[in-house]
């Protein structure tokens, strides 16, 4: 049976992890601007959650990044993570792009439908605006 030799990096890493009641492994070390833990792995810093995933699960598939399913950025529990594309990660989040993608109607309540040419704009409001501003020139299509 093969034994795993614990590395100095692993010792440093696990000293900075504490469990919580939600099953998260909370990183207590340094954090970046968005709340994700940062961990020194020569020659640079790496996200603590990325280090945990790579160490306990394996390499991230190419073109993916970590999405925290628990929505807790300091969590380093790899069972709370899923590798996804950047687009999927953004759309799953709570930022403005995700909010806009979830919108089903314009600010005046008109539904986004096929009539809107598959785009996230309201043709009803656009037509109304041009009726109210007849001197405004429409760009050539």
LOFI-628202 format. One record per residue (C-alpha): residue in three letters; chain; x, y, z. Coordinates in pm, 1 decimal, padded with zeros to 6 digits. Layout:
N
REC  aa ch        u        v        w
REC ala  A        X        Y        Z
...
***
This chain:
141
REC  aa ch        u        v        w
REC unk  A  00000.0  00000.0  00000.0
REC unk  A  00140.7  00337.5 -00103.8
REC unk  A  00170.2  00602.4  00160.8
REC unk  A  00135.6  00972.1  00101.9
REC unk  A  00417.0  01185.3  00235.1
REC unk  A  00276.4  01511.3  00370.2
REC unk  A  00447.3  01809.4  00213.5
REC unk  A  00536.1  02133.7  00392.7
REC unk  A  00279.3  02310.7  00169.9
REC unk  A  00005.5  02077.1  00294.6
REC unk  A  00101.0  02141.4  00655.9
REC unk  A  00086.8  02518.2  00596.3
REC unk  A -00243.2  02488.3  00410.0
REC unk  A -00435.1  02276.7  00663.0
REC unk  A -00329.7  02501.2  00952.8
REC unk  A -00545.8  02770.7  00791.1
REC unk  A -00865.9  02568.0  00745.5
REC unk  A -01156.8  02544.6  00991.1
REC unk  A -01484.9  02358.5  00949.4
REC unk  A -01823.9  02522.9  00994.8
REC unk  A -02179.9  02400.1  01050.6
REC unk  A -02260.9  02410.1  00676.1
REC unk  A -01987.6  02162.6  00588.2
REC unk  A -01765.4  02437.3  00449.0
REC unk  A -01393.6  02423.7  00510.4
REC unk  A -01334.2  02791.9  00575.6
REC unk  A -01000.1  02942.9  00479.6
REC unk  A -00869.0  03156.9  00766.4
REC unk  A -00556.0  03279.0  00589.4
REC unk  A -00517.5  03573.6  00353.5
REC unk  A -00806.0  03664.5  00125.3
REC unk  A -00830.7  03839.8 -00210.7
REC unk  A -01069.3  04122.8 -00297.1
REC unk  A -01363.5  03890.3 -00371.0
REC unk  A -01322.9  03689.2 -00051.5
REC unk  A -01142.7  03387.5 -00196.7
REC unk  A -00849.1  03259.9  00006.2
REC unk  A -00499.4  03300.7 -00130.4
REC unk  A -00221.9  03047.7 -00077.4
REC unk  A  00148.2  03077.1 -00160.0
REC unk  A  00263.4  02802.0 -00391.1
REC unk  A  00595.0  02873.1 -00556.8
REC unk  A  00641.5  03075.8 -00764.3
REC unk  A  00316.8  03267.5 -00698.7
REC unk  A -00008.2  03288.0 -00506.6
REC unk  A -00292.9  03056.4 -00603.1
REC unk  A -00655.3  03055.6 -00492.6
REC unk  A -00679.0  02841.0 -00179.1
REC unk  A -00990.9  02676.3 -00321.5
REC unk  A -00804.3  02595.5 -00645.5
REC unk  A -00512.3  02449.9 -00450.6
REC unk  A -00750.0  02230.3 -00248.0
REC unk  A -00931.7  02110.8 -00558.7
REC unk  A -00611.2  02029.0 -00746.1
REC unk  A -00459.6  01856.2 -00443.9
REC unk  A -00762.0  01649.4 -00342.0
REC unk  A -00943.7  01593.3 -00673.5
REC unk  A -00694.1  01656.3 -00951.9
REC unk  A -00628.2  01909.7 -01226.3
REC unk  A -00904.5  02134.3 -01352.6
REC unk  A -01027.7  02044.5 -01700.5
REC unk  A -00890.0  02286.6 -01960.3
REC unk  A -01099.4  02599.6 -02005.5
REC unk  A -01268.0  02571.3 -01666.2
REC unk  A -01259.1  02750.5 -01334.2
REC unk  A -01404.7  02672.8 -00992.5
REC unk  A -01765.2  02755.9 -00908.7
REC unk  A -01847.9  02752.4 -00537.7
REC unk  A -02178.6  02564.2 -00516.9
REC unk  A -02209.5  02673.7 -00152.0
REC unk  A -02169.7  03041.4 -00255.7
REC unk  A -01912.2  03085.3  00022.8
REC unk  A -01591.9  03226.4 -00135.2
REC unk  A -01357.5  03133.7  00154.8
REC unk  A -01470.2  02767.0  00138.1
REC unk  A -01199.5  02523.1  00025.4
REC unk  A -01407.6  02203.0  00049.3
REC unk  A -01375.1  02045.4 -00298.3
REC unk  A -01714.7  01874.8 -00263.3
REC unk  A -01860.4  02227.5 -00264.7
REC unk  A -01691.6  02306.8 -00596.9
REC unk  A -01757.0  02235.3 -00960.3
REC unk  A -01533.4  02310.1 -01257.4
REC unk  A -01731.5  02518.3 -01509.8
REC unk  A -01657.8  02759.2 -01793.1
REC unk  A -01611.4  03124.9 -01703.3
REC unk  A -01943.0  03208.9 -01873.1
REC unk  A -02131.1  02949.0 -01668.2
REC unk  A -01964.7  03069.2 -01348.2
REC unk  A -02065.3  03430.1 -01418.8
REC unk  A -02423.6  03336.5 -01508.7
REC unk  A -02461.1  03129.6 -01191.2
REC unk  A -02348.8  03423.5 -00980.4
REC unk  A -02533.4  03723.5 -00846.3
REC unk  A -02356.9  04001.3 -01038.4
REC unk  A -02512.0  04229.9 -01298.2
REC unk  A -02448.8  03997.5 -01596.4
REC unk  A -02627.4  03713.4 -01415.1
REC unk  A -02916.2  03942.1 -01315.5
REC unk  A -02955.5  04063.2 -01674.5
REC unk  A -02946.9  03709.9 -01814.6
REC unk  A -03230.1  03609.7 -01578.3
REC unk  A -03448.6  03904.0 -01684.9
REC unk  A -03759.9  03806.4 -01879.6
REC unk  A -03895.3  04156.4 -01942.4
REC unk  A -03784.0  04514.7 -01989.0
REC unk  A -03811.7  04771.7 -01710.5
REC unk  A -04162.0  04865.7 -01832.6
REC unk  A -04283.2  04506.6 -01815.8
REC unk  A -04274.5  04408.8 -02185.2
REC unk  A -04179.4  04043.1 -02224.4
REC unk  A -03857.6  03959.0 -02408.0
REC unk  A -03986.4  03740.5 -02692.2
REC unk  A -03892.4  03638.9 -03047.3
REC unk  A -04029.9  03974.6 -03150.2
REC unk  A -03719.4  04120.0 -02985.2
REC unk  A -03500.9  03946.7 -03243.5
REC unk  A -03353.1  03712.0 -02981.4
REC unk  A -03170.3  04001.9 -02824.0
REC unk  A -03198.0  04146.5 -02476.6
REC unk  A -03366.5  04466.1 -02584.8
REC unk  A -03727.4  04571.6 -02606.2
REC unk  A -03840.9  04664.3 -02956.3
REC unk  A -04166.9  04809.3 -02818.2
REC unk  A -03973.0  05058.8 -02606.2
REC unk  A -03728.7  05128.2 -02888.4
REC unk  A -04013.1  05210.3 -03131.8
REC unk  A -04186.0  05426.7 -02872.2
REC unk  A -03862.1  05617.2 -02803.3
REC unk  A -03816.6  05688.5 -03177.0
REC unk  A -04178.4  05808.3 -03199.4
REC unk  A -04115.4  06053.1 -02914.7
REC unk  A -03779.8  06164.1 -03060.5
REC unk  A -03842.1  06187.8 -03436.7
REC unk  A -03538.3  06406.6 -03500.3
REC unk  A -03303.9  06143.1 -03363.0
REC unk  A -03149.7  05957.0 -03652.4
REC unk  A -03147.3  05581.7 -03641.2
REC unk  A -02811.8  05424.7 -03724.2
REC unk  A -02795.3  05252.1 -04061.8
REC unk  A -02834.5  04875.2 -04037.1
***
